[in-house]
Amino acid sequence: MKKLFTTMVVALVMVAIPSQAQLKFGVTGGLNLTSMSYSGAKTIEDNAKNKTGFFIGPTVNFTLPIVGLGIDASALYDQRSAKSDGEEIKSQSIQIPVNLRYGIGLGSLATVFAFAGPQFGFNIGGDKTIAEEVNVAKSEWTMKSSNLSINLGVGAMVLGHLQAKINYNIAMGKTGEFEYNDMINNTKKVLGSAKANSWQISVAYFF
């Protein structure tokens, strides 16, 4: 009898989970505040400044309300930039974040959640040559063709349609490489690399 009861409970749970699952499609967009960390050239590091960028694209949200778990994924056009030696270094890419999330319902009006997951990036432009003055200082940049980062953040869903999130995007490897020449200080060519981490704030609307 116990085995039969257990089997029935398991069967009911397996049937209930798909019936409670929700798949929503929407659009999301937001802002990046990018911080560049450098290795190999102290001069660039001293002159580097944070800059804002943006991202936008379609998103999908799959939730299992019974257990509070869900997955969201997006395909985003992403632009980030940093200022170095008087010029902007811009990175344009397609970013695909896939986050596992856990939410707690606050009645029928809102749900708050925490999330984490990998983000896969593919460079579509942004290599930059910057020159402070002709024949004085010059940096040649090459962005990596692909990169991996990790998202950690929190958010809220209101009325099942409007979502707001804030997260920190952590680069797992170098974002780009550069060659730096400083004729003023008679510095020879220096090879270096940079890593871009970003605070991100976003809003999404699900249909």
Disulfide bonds with the S-S distance in Angstrom:
none
